[in-house]
Amino acid sequence: MLSSTEISRSYDKMRASEAFTFAATFAPEMAKATDRMLKTNILPSSGLLDNPVLNTLYYNSGDAMNGFEIAFFTHCLLDGFVPKMSEKLRAGISFAVGIGAVVFAETVQTPYNILGTPDIADIPAGILGALFYLGVHSIARRHFIDRKIKELQTGSGNLGQSITLAEI
């Protein structure tokens, strides 16, 4: 019989890998925000931003991170509140919400600029961030979940049984 405990552990590893990727994408944004808040301007004055690639990453990484984090948190909420929903549908909804939130934030002028200054040029970076989350999720799922299910099915001799994340 397939062990749902082992698959649950694999699911936890998948979520941990997504959270680690989130932290890795969040760290540069935090460094940039700290640099701006303390008004040290270490990065802009260092000359590193003369490189066009680093300049683009510095000024657009926040938009990409926003798309990633919104998709990540949406997926976590769907996991908690709608556990019976299919995994593909959850991933698709998370991706769509991530894109929708970025498009909304970059096209709508709010009275207090809580969402920052809208700029249509920031939308592609936000879409890439949501797409990056979808890719990280797909790779982590394939690596941790699908492989474990196949391993348990072939190892236990119960090839006819199938298990889904909704059963975990």
PyMOL commands that set and color helices and strands:
alter all, ss='L'
color gray80, all
select helices_A, chain A and resi 4-37+42-45+48-50+52-81+87-107+120-156+165-167
alter helices_A, ss='H'
color red, helices_A
deselect
rebuild
show_as cartoon
